[in-house]
């Protein structure tokens, strides 16, 4: 059994985060809230999301799993304004999720979770961490999108840099240590990532939020940020592109 009421803006945040990587997802429910882990079809990126029961206006759940078509849910939530209350209900003997927004009720078919994997979060020892405002990062992303399809993330004791090098042009976005929320690194680290993935992940972060990135040289980047008024947490992992030494 699962029954909850939530502000539409909270559910939209969750949908934005998850839809960046997958169209369908398995949510694990218990009395404390819900969790989700999913890997994109290309196995390049992972999302690990936790949403506490306090993020909801009301929340009751027994230990269970439900598979949701994220695209369908996203389309339905577009009918709701941010401060609208959305009612959700699932009875285990039925294969549908009942969603109510105002005068509209939808019974949405659920997805069989039997074949859905439970990806494990790799244990990474990443030596550098940097915390940056999401709006600042997006400025650097927008400057890079017409230059190349990969972006380099560089952290050293002086600051943090994103750089993009194409056949003809280059873009460098830099923040000195004093202009960052935090920076911890003993050595310089650098990794190259697919720009489209990195951009889409950052675009799912609410404006005004802070993003903490954990980095190493030629290691995945782990991005962490809060959602739902600090009552939810998201971690993204993105695999690097290993640069040839030629």
C-alpha positions in Angstrom: 0.0 0.0 0.0 1.2 3.5 -0.9 -0.7 6.7 -0.2 0.8 10.2 -0.4 0.0 13.9 -1.0 2.7 16.2 -2.2 3.2 19.6 -3.8 3.4 19.4 -7.5 6.8 21.2 -7.5 8.3 18.5 -5.4 7.2 15.7 -7.7 8.3 17.8 -10.7 11.8 18.1 -9.2 12.0 14.3 -8.8 10.8 13.7 -12.4 13.3 16.2 -13.8 16.2 14.5 -12.0 15.2 10.9 -13.1 14.1 11.7 -16.6 17.5 13.0 -17.4 18.7 9.4 -17.6 15.8 7.0 -17.9 12.2 6.8 -19.2 11.1 4.1 -16.7 12.2 3.7 -13.1 11.7 1.5 -10.0 10.9 3.3 -6.8 11.5 1.5 -3.5 9.1 2.6 -0.8 9.0 2.2 3.0 7.7 4.1 6.0 10.6 6.6 5.9 10.2 7.7 2.3 11.3 6.5 -1.2 14.5 5.8 -3.0 15.5 5.2 -6.5 18.7 4.0 -8.3 18.9 3.7 -12.0 21.5 3.5 -14.8 21.0 5.0 -18.2 20.7 2.6 -21.2 24.3 3.3 -22.3 25.6 2.5 -18.8 27.5 5.8 -18.8 25.6 7.5 -15.9 23.7 6.6 -12.7 21.2 8.5 -10.5 20.8 7.7 -6.8 17.8 9.6 -5.3 16.4 9.6 -1.7 13.2 11.5 -0.8 12.3 11.5 2.9 8.6 11.3 4.0 8.9 14.9 5.3 9.1 16.1 1.7 5.4 15.1 1.4 2.3 16.7 2.9 1.2 13.2 3.8 3.0 9.9 3.3 2.1 6.3 4.2 3.9 3.3 2.6 4.6 -0.3 3.3 7.8 -1.9 2.0 7.2 -2.3 -1.7 8.4 -1.4 -5.2 6.5 0.3 -8.0 7.6 0.8 -11.6 6.6 4.1 -13.1 6.7 5.4 -16.7 8.5 8.7 -16.0 7.5 10.3 -19.3 3.8 9.6 -18.6 4.1 11.0 -15.1 5.9 14.1 -16.4 3.2 14.8 -19.0 0.5 14.5 -16.4 2.3 16.8 -13.9 2.4 19.5 -16.5 -1.3 20.0 -15.8 -0.5 21.1 -12.2 0.8 24.4 -11.0 3.8 24.3 -8.6 1.8 24.8 -5.5 -1.0 22.4 -6.4 -1.4 19.3 -4.2 -1.1 16.0 -6.0 -2.7 12.9 -4.5 -1.1 9.5 -5.1 -2.5 6.1 -4.2 -1.5 2.5 -5.1 -3.1 -0.6 -3.7 -0.9 -3.7 -4.3 -3.8 -5.8 -5.7 -4.1 -3.3 -8.6 -1.6 -2.6 -11.3 -2.3 1.1 -11.5 -1.3 4.2 -9.7 -4.1 6.7 -9.0 -3.1 10.3 -9.4 -5.4 13.2 -8.6 -4.7 16.9 -9.5 -7.6 19.2 -8.8 -10.6 17.9 -10.8 -8.5 15.4 -12.9 -8.0 11.8 -11.9 -5.7 9.5 -13.9 -5.2 5.8 -13.3 -1.7 5.1 -14.7 -0.6 1.6 -15.5 2.5 0.5 -13.6 5.5 -1.2 -15.0 6.6 -4.7 -14.0 9.7 -4.3 -11.9 10.8 -8.0 -12.1 13.4 -7.4 -14.7 14.6 -4.0 -13.4 18.1 -4.1 -11.9 19.3 -2.8 -8.6 22.5 -1.0 -9.5 25.1 -0.7 -6.7 26.8 2.7 -6.2 30.5 2.1 -6.7 32.8 2.9 -3.8 35.0 5.7 -5.2 37.8 7.4 -3.4 37.8 10.7 -5.2 40.5 13.1 -3.9 39.0 16.4 -4.9 35.7 18.1 -4.0 34.3 21.4 -5.1 30.9 23.1 -4.3 29.6 25.6 -6.9 26.3 27.4 -7.5 24.3 25.6 -10.2 23.6 28.9 -12.0 27.3 29.5 -12.4 27.9 26.0 -13.7 25.1 26.4 -16.3 26.7 29.6 -17.5 29.9 27.7 -18.3 27.8 24.9 -19.9 26.0 27.3 -22.2 29.3 28.8 -23.3 30.6 25.3 -24.2 27.7 23.7 -26.0 28.6 25.1 -29.5 32.3 24.3 -29.2 32.7 20.5 -28.5 30.7 17.5 -27.3 33.1 16.9 -24.4 34.0 19.0 -21.4 37.0 18.8 -19.1 36.6 19.4 -15.3 39.8 20.6 -13.6 40.3 21.3 -9.9 43.5 22.4 -8.2 44.5 24.4 -5.1 43.8 27.7 -6.8 40.2 27.0 -8.1 38.0 25.1 -10.4 37.8 25.2 -14.2 35.6 23.8 -17.0 37.1 23.8 -20.4 35.9 22.8 -23.9 38.1 22.4 -26.9 36.8 22.0 -30.4 38.5 21.9 -33.8 38.4 25.6 -34.2 37.4 27.2 -30.8 38.1 26.9 -27.1 36.1 27.9 -24.0 37.4 28.2 -20.5 35.2 28.9 -17.5 37.1 29.5 -14.2 36.3 30.2 -10.6 39.0 31.1 -8.1 38.9 29.4 -4.7 37.7 32.5 -3.0 34.6 32.5 -5.2 33.6 28.9 -4.6 31.4 27.7 -1.7 34.1 25.1 -0.9 37.2 23.5 -2.5 39.3 20.6 -1.2 42.1 19.1 -3.2 45.8 18.4 -2.5 46.8 17.9 -6.2 45.5 19.0 -9.6 42.9 16.6 -11.0 41.4 16.5 -14.5 38.8 14.4 -16.2 36.9 14.6 -19.5 33.2 14.0 -19.8 30.5 13.8 -22.4 29.0 17.3 -22.5 25.4 16.3 -23.2 25.2 14.1 -20.2 26.9 16.6 -17.9 24.7 19.4 -19.2 21.4 17.5 -18.8 22.3 16.6 -15.3 23.0 20.2 -14.3 19.8 21.4 -16.0 17.8 19.2 -13.6 19.2 21.1 -10.6 16.9 23.9 -9.3 18.1 27.5 -9.8 20.0 28.8 -6.7 21.1 25.4 -5.5 24.6 24.4 -4.8 26.2 21.3 -6.4 29.1 19.4 -4.8 31.3 17.6 -7.3 33.8 14.9 -6.3 36.6 14.5 -8.8 39.8 12.5 -9.6 42.0 12.3 -12.7 40.3 10.1 -15.3 37.7 9.0 -12.7 33.9 9.4 -12.7 32.5 12.6 -11.3 30.0 12.3 -8.4 27.6 15.2 -8.3 25.5 15.8 -5.2 22.7 18.3 -4.5 19.6 18.7 -2.4 16.0 18.8 -3.6 12.5 19.2 -2.1 13.6 22.0 0.4 16.5 19.9 1.7 14.3 16.9 2.3 15.7 14.9 -0.6 19.2 14.2 -1.9 20.4 13.3 -5.4 23.7 11.8 -6.5 24.7 11.5 -10.1 27.7 9.5 -11.3 29.1 10.1 -14.8 31.8 8.0 -16.3 34.8 9.8 -17.9 36.1 9.6 -21.4 39.7 8.4 -21.1 41.9 10.6 -23.2 44.4 8.9 -25.4 48.1 9.6 -24.7 49.0 9.9 -28.3 
